[in-house]
Amino acid sequence: MSRWIDRLLVAALVVVVAVLCLTALPFLAGHTLGGPGLLTHMFASGALVIGLPVFALAFLRHLPYPSRAGRLYSLGFLATVALGFLTIATVFLCMLPVPATEQMHALMTAHGWIGFAMVPAIVLLLLGMLRSRRTASHLHS
């Protein structure tokens, strides 16, 4: 049962980050988000804000991996969670009444780059999961 929950959580994370990256493509061209794209981005970000802590807590039990494939998985997991929380934190800081307009622009720029950095982190996580699964299946056969 827990294997299916893990698969569901990873699939949800991949879909949410894919939607976030697709809706944030104007950022790469130096444009701001607006209209339906921004609304979709905000909806998906709400799913990430709720889902990332659930994913992190559920996958903590897999962290102590002694194998080489496990190190790849651990690196991908830690990078995904750290970058995800940093991405969330940049928007949270913009909501506080502390930063000036220029600082908000810098935070949103950081938000964009950190958010896109989640893609290679998730790729590392998926590669580590695949390699760990192969290693485990060879050990048990």
PyMOL commands that set and color helices and strands:
alter all, ss='L'
color gray80, all
select helices_A, chain A and resi 2-23+25-28+35-62+68-95+101-140
alter helices_A, ss='H'
color red, helices_A
deselect
rebuild
show_as cartoon
